[in-house]
Amino acid sequence: MGGEDSPHEPGPLPAIGAADDFPDGLMVAGRDARVLVFNAAAARMTGVDAAAAVGRDFRDVLPLHDAEGRDWWKCLAPYEGLRTRTRHPERSLFLPGGTELLVTAAYRRDEHGRVERFTVCLRDAIRRARQERDRADLVSTVAHELRSPLTSVKGFTATLLAKWHRFNDDQKRVMLETVNADADRVTRLITELLDVSRIEAGRLEMHRQVVDLPEEVRKVIAGRIAAGEAEDRFRFESRGDLPEMWLDPDKVDQILGNLVENAVRHGAGTVTIVVEPDAHKEGAAVSVRDEGEGIPPEAAQRVFRQFWRGPGGNRRGGTGLGLYIVKGLVEAHGGVITVQRAPGGGAEFRFTVPAGAPDYAS
């Protein structure tokens, strides 16, 4: 890290304004261990005024200790330690008030190995801990959701293999239909997990083409009716002329399917889907409404988080990932999604997607 520039030229320090643009906390100390740069993120994390930090000994500005309470700078001895050191990997350290930070450090040395610049990077440990808890929750949810269908598949297949001739054709059909349904459930779960992974990593691939949104809605409704829902459970309204919509048809089907599934499962009464031009007539807006109890206003901000299940921790099927995935897919199209109270008293999920062809279609 420290050997890329000439040993005689430590290189320019980042300007204060540029350092303040860094998302992580940044502290840079010079040859005399006095602070040269202390950016806004570092000030926010530590509670130390940035202007007051510059010019002071970095050990006084940033008095870090490890989990055992040892002074980290005395243990590390940045300016007196081995001259071959170039960096320190990230580790968890604490400020005197107990604030936990994730800290990395790097050295820039002269031709004699003496420290010319000591750079410390700070990250918020709370966010990292929250991410780790979310991953643990995801693993726990996956294990729980997979156990039931896989147990069923294993049980029925083992029974059929051991006692095939003891069952009549109708009994075999019921068992195989159950195995098939549980296999579909496992497939849906794995698909959801892959979608979550791609959304979090920003790796969703979009395959845009001209999509007839009203026709996509009709297909989703027809699929629900074919699966056994009553035809009068759904009402569809198409209002006004839409511009040419270049969307990913598979992801649009997934968005609509998840929203209609959510309305059927958690709502009540008639499910109404409305497709119309957006407020600026530059795209399309789709609303999916039910006539159930609706979503409390205080819960509206949490609806699109992972594992949200509604008031009382409702677990009527599903993993709690559907609306999180819907939000990711809508945003991948450049749109937005909101939830509010429907005119009939239930919940209304409304998303907008912009029109316009991609560059390769022009």
C-alpha positions in Angstrom: 0.0 0.0 0.0 2.8 2.4 0.8 5.2 1.5 -2.0 3.3 2.8 -5.0 4.6 6.4 -4.8 8.2 7.6 -4.8 9.7 7.3 -1.3 10.8 10.9 -1.5 7.3 12.1 -2.4 4.6 11.1 0.0 2.0 12.3 -2.4 -0.7 14.9 -2.0 -3.2 14.7 0.9 -6.8 14.7 0.0 -8.4 18.1 0.2 -10.7 18.6 3.1 -13.7 18.9 0.9 -12.7 15.7 -1.0 -12.1 13.9 2.3 -15.5 14.9 3.5 -17.0 13.1 0.4 -15.6 9.7 1.7 -18.4 7.6 3.1 -16.0 6.2 5.8 -14.2 8.0 8.5 -10.7 9.1 7.6 -7.8 10.3 9.8 -4.3 11.0 8.4 -1.4 11.7 10.6 2.0 13.0 9.5 5.7 12.3 10.4 5.2 13.8 13.9 2.0 11.8 14.6 -0.1 15.0 14.4 -3.4 14.9 12.6 -3.4 16.3 9.0 -6.9 15.2 7.9 -9.9 14.4 9.9 -13.0 14.2 7.7 -16.7 14.8 8.5 -17.5 11.0 8.7 -14.8 10.5 11.4 -16.1 13.5 13.3 -19.6 12.1 13.2 -18.6 8.7 14.4 -16.3 9.9 17.2 -18.0 13.1 18.3 -14.7 14.9 17.9 -14.8 18.3 16.1 -12.8 18.0 12.9 -11.2 21.5 13.1 -10.2 20.8 16.7 -8.6 17.5 15.8 -6.2 18.8 13.1 -2.8 19.5 14.6 -3.2 17.3 17.7 -1.5 14.0 18.3 -3.7 11.3 16.7 -3.6 9.2 19.8 -5.3 11.9 21.8 -7.8 12.5 19.1 -8.7 8.8 18.6 -8.0 7.0 21.9 -9.0 3.5 20.9 -8.8 0.3 23.0 -9.6 -3.3 22.3 -12.2 -5.6 23.9 -9.9 -6.2 26.9 -9.5 -2.5 27.5 -5.9 -2.2 26.3 -4.7 1.0 24.7 -4.6 0.0 21.1 -1.9 2.5 20.0 0.5 1.3 22.8 0.0 -2.2 21.5 0.4 -1.2 17.9 3.2 1.3 18.3 2.7 2.7 14.7 5.8 4.9 14.6 8.1 2.6 16.6 7.1 -0.8 15.4 8.4 -3.0 12.6 9.4 -0.9 9.5 8.2 -3.6 7.2 4.5 -3.1 8.1 2.4 -1.6 5.4 -1.2 -2.0 6.7 -3.4 -3.5 9.5 -6.5 -5.6 8.6 -9.9 -4.5 9.9 -10.6 -5.1 13.5 -13.2 -4.1 16.1 -12.0 -1.4 18.5 -13.7 0.9 21.0 -13.8 4.6 22.0 -13.8 5.5 25.7 -17.6 5.9 25.7 -18.1 2.3 24.4 -18.7 3.2 20.8 -17.6 0.3 18.6 -15.7 1.1 15.4 -14.3 -1.1 12.6 -10.7 0.2 12.1 -8.1 -0.4 9.3 -4.8 1.4 9.0 -2.0 1.8 6.4 1.5 3.3 6.4 3.4 5.3 3.9 7.2 5.2 4.5 10.3 6.9 3.3 13.4 5.1 1.8 14.6 4.3 5.4 11.3 2.8 6.4 10.2 5.7 8.6 6.6 6.6 8.7 5.7 9.6 6.6 2.0 9.2 6.8 -0.3 7.0 9.0 -3.8 6.6 7.6 -6.7 5.3 9.7 -10.1 4.3 8.2 -13.2 4.0 10.4 -16.5 2.3 9.8 -19.7 2.1 11.8 -19.8 -1.3 13.5 -23.6 -1.0 14.2 -24.4 -1.2 10.5 -22.1 -4.2 10.1 -23.7 -5.9 13.1 -27.2 -5.3 11.7 -26.2 -6.8 8.4 -24.8 -9.9 10.2 -28.1 -10.2 12.1 -30.0 -9.9 8.9 -27.9 -12.7 7.3 -28.4 -14.9 10.4 -32.2 -14.2 10.2 -32.1 -15.2 6.5 -30.2 -18.4 7.2 -32.7 -19.2 10.0 -35.7 -18.5 7.8 -34.3 -20.6 5.0 -33.7 -23.5 7.3 -37.2 -23.3 8.8 -38.9 -22.9 5.4 -37.0 -25.7 3.8 -37.4 -28.2 6.6 -41.2 -28.7 6.2 -41.5 -29.3 2.4 -38.3 -31.4 2.4 -39.6 -33.5 5.3 -42.8 -34.0 3.4 -41.1 -34.9 0.1 -38.8 -37.4 1.9 -41.6 -39.0 3.9 -44.0 -39.5 0.9 -41.3 -40.8 -1.5 -39.9 -43.2 1.2 -43.5 -44.4 1.8 -44.2 -44.9 -1.9 -40.9 -46.7 -2.5 -41.4 -49.1 0.5 -45.2 -49.8 0.1 -46.0 -49.0 -3.6 -48.2 -52.0 -4.1 -50.3 -51.3 -1.0 -51.7 -48.1 -2.4 -54.4 -47.7 -5.0 -54.0 -45.2 -7.9 -55.9 -42.4 -6.2 -53.8 -42.6 -3.1 -50.6 -42.6 -5.1 -51.8 -39.6 -7.1 -52.5 -37.6 -3.9 -49.1 -38.4 -2.5 -47.3 -37.5 -5.8 -49.4 -34.2 -6.0 -48.2 -33.3 -2.5 -44.6 -34.1 -3.4 -45.0 -32.0 -6.5 -46.5 -29.0 -4.6 -43.8 -29.2 -1.9 -41.1 -29.3 -4.6 -42.6 -26.2 -6.2 -42.5 -24.5 -2.8 -38.8 -25.3 -2.4 -38.1 -23.9 -5.9 -40.0 -20.7 -5.1 -38.0 -20.3 -1.9 -34.6 -20.8 -3.7 -35.7 -18.3 -6.4 -36.6 -15.7 -3.7 -33.2 -16.2 -2.1 -31.4 -15.7 -5.4 -33.4 -12.6 -6.0 -32.5 -11.2 -2.5 -28.9 -11.9 -3.2 -28.9 -10.2 -6.6 -30.8 -7.2 -5.2 -28.4 -6.7 -2.3 -25.4 -7.1 -4.6 -26.9 -4.8 -7.3 -26.6 -7.5 -9.9 -30.1 -7.8 -11.2 -30.0 -8.3 -15.0 -32.7 -6.5 -16.9 -33.9 -7.8 -20.3 -36.1 -5.1 -21.6 -38.6 -5.3 -24.4 -41.9 -3.7 -25.2 -44.5 -4.9 -22.6 -48.2 -4.5 -22.7 -48.9 -3.9 -19.0 -52.7 -4.4 -19.2 -52.2 -7.7 -20.9 -49.6 -8.7 -18.2 -52.2 -8.0 -15.5 -54.8 -10.1 -17.4 -52.4 -13.0 -17.5 -51.7 -12.8 -13.8 -55.4 -12.8 -13.0 -56.1 -15.6 -15.4 -53.4 -17.6 -13.7 -55.0 -17.1 -10.2 -58.4 -18.1 -11.5 -56.9 -21.2 -13.2 -55.3 -22.1 -9.8 -58.8 -22.1 -8.2 -59.6 -18.5 -7.2 -63.1 -17.2 -7.8 -63.3 -15.1 -10.9 -65.4 -12.4 -9.1 -62.5 -12.0 -6.6 -60.7 -9.8 -9.1 -61.5 -6.5 -10.9 -59.3 -4.9 -13.5 -59.4 -1.4 -14.7 -57.3 0.1 -17.5 -57.5 3.9 -17.7 -56.1 6.0 -20.5 -53.4 5.3 -23.1 -50.0 4.3 -22.0 -46.7 5.3 -23.7 -44.5 2.5 -25.1 -43.2 0.6 -22.1 -39.8 -1.1 -22.3 -39.7 -3.4 -19.3 -38.4 -6.9 -18.3 -41.5 -9.0 -18.8 -40.5 -11.8 -16.4 -39.8 -9.3 -13.6 -43.1 -7.5 -14.3 -44.9 -10.8 -14.0 -43.0 -11.4 -10.7 -44.0 -7.9 -9.4 -47.6 -8.3 -10.3 -47.8 -11.9 -9.1 -46.3 -11.1 -5.7 -48.6 -8.1 -5.2 -51.7 -10.0 -6.2 -50.6 -12.9 -4.0 -50.1 -10.6 -1.1 -53.6 -9.0 -1.6 -55.3 -12.4 -1.8 -53.5 -13.9 1.1 -53.5 -11.0 3.5 -56.4 -8.9 2.3 -60.1 -9.5 1.9 -62.9 -8.8 -0.5 -62.3 -7.9 -4.1 -58.8 -7.4 -5.3 -58.7 -4.4 -7.7 -55.8 -3.8 -10.1 -55.7 -0.4 -11.9 -53.3 0.5 -14.7 -53.1 4.1 -15.8 -50.6 6.7 -17.0 -48.5 8.1 -14.2 -49.1 11.7 -12.8 -46.7 13.2 -15.4 -47.9 11.0 -18.3 -44.3 9.8 -18.7 -44.8 6.3 -17.6 -47.3 3.9 -16.1 -48.7 3.5 -12.6 -50.2 0.2 -11.3 -52.3 0.0 -8.2 -53.2 -3.3 -6.4 -55.9 -2.8 -3.8 -57.7 -5.1 -1.4 -60.6 -4.6 1.1 -59.0 -6.1 4.2 -57.8 -4.4 7.4 -55.1 -2.5 5.7 -51.6 -1.7 7.0 -51.2 0.6 10.1 -49.6 4.0 9.2 -46.8 3.3 11.6 -45.9 0.1 9.8 -45.8 1.6 6.3 -42.1 2.3 6.4 -41.4 -1.4 7.4 -43.5 -3.1 4.8 -40.7 -3.5 2.3 -38.1 -4.8 4.7 -37.0 -8.4 4.7 -39.2 -10.7 6.8 -42.0 -8.2 7.4 -45.1 -10.2 8.1 -47.7 -7.6 9.2 -49.2 -6.9 12.5 -48.8 -9.7 15.0 -46.1 -11.4 13.1 -48.6 -13.0 10.7 -47.1 -16.2 9.2 -49.9 -17.2 6.9 -47.4 -18.8 4.4 -44.5 -17.2 2.7 -41.1 -16.1 3.9 -41.6 -12.4 4.4 -39.4 -11.7 1.4 -42.0 -11.0 -1.3 -42.5 -7.3 -0.8 -38.8 -6.7 -0.3 -38.2 -8.4 -3.7 -41.0 -6.4 -5.3 -39.4 -3.1 -4.2 -36.0 -4.2 -5.6 -37.5 -5.2 -9.0 -39.5 -2.0 -9.3 -36.4 0.1 -8.4 -34.3 -1.9 -10.9 -36.8 -0.5 -13.6 -36.2 3.0 -12.4 -39.6 3.1 -10.6 -40.9 3.6 -7.1 -43.4 1.7 -5.0 -45.5 3.0 -2.1 -48.2 1.6 0.2 -51.2 3.5 1.5 -54.8 3.0 2.6 -57.1 1.9 -0.3 -60.4 3.7 -1.1 -62.2 0.6 0.1 -60.3 0.5 3.4 -57.7 -2.1 2.7 -54.1 -1.8 1.6 -53.1 -0.2 -1.8 -49.7 -0.9 -3.2 -48.9 1.5 -6.1 -45.8 1.4 -8.2 -44.7 3.5 -11.1 -42.3 2.6 -13.9 -40.9 5.1 -16.5 -41.4 4.8 -20.2 -38.6 5.1 -22.8 -36.7 2.6 -24.8 -33.1 1.6 -23.9 -30.2 2.8 -26.0 -29.9 -0.4 -28.0 -33.6 -0.1 -29.2 -33.1 3.4 -30.6 
